[in-house]
């Protein structure tokens, strides 16, 4: 089976861009098959005119069946699920999976919460490591230096993701007020 | 959707549909049908709202041995909340109607 791969633009930043890319690939005859660790895998198929949507929910296998049933009833075919990320496709013109801003806000908040927690944890780690680097001597100083580099490498992308999600939240909040 | 005290239109429609036991997916077609296609509830919104309604204990699982799929129905608390929101909406409509009925002020 012929396969091709593409790296995600980052769902927190460019969800729409990714979904548009999946649509273009499908039109060229490459149907997305899976999405793992920021990498889309496509298999060769006939060209298809379809739109894509993505949703985020931690689901038990039993809940997942019901969840996919709801989407199927609304015309959205399940494509792939992994770590609470669910990808669906539908014919162009199918009504969107989120019909009201309030539940969309809920979704962004739900996605953002663990990201915020990891960001804060990474920040605390960075500060602690920095304190060791500045105040401790010998082994602890070395450990602090290593810890600082590890945590700063984690902290910066997490901070960017947090900010992207926060901006998304402001956007949906604004649209729900209009 | 912090609190459901004042129900959004989507929540209102979904709760109204669960005044009798129904499958989740039946709600979407029912709402579309009674509003002549004007209101469409998306599956992601519906799922999120059902989860929220269960958490708030406004809706519960209805025991239906014949069904493979989950069936939901309003709880007593859910019925009270829906009734209260009907009153709120009635006041709103009454106010607008009274205003219009007075006719145009020249």
Interface residues (C-beta under 8 A of the other chain):
Chain A: X53 X55 X57 X66 X67 X69 X70 X71 X72 X73 X74 X76 X95 X96 X97 X98 X99 X100 X102 X103 X104 X105 X106 X107
Chain B: X1 X8 X9 X10 X11 X24 X25 X28 X29 X40 X41 X42 X43 X44 X45 X46 X47 X48 X49 X52 X69 X70
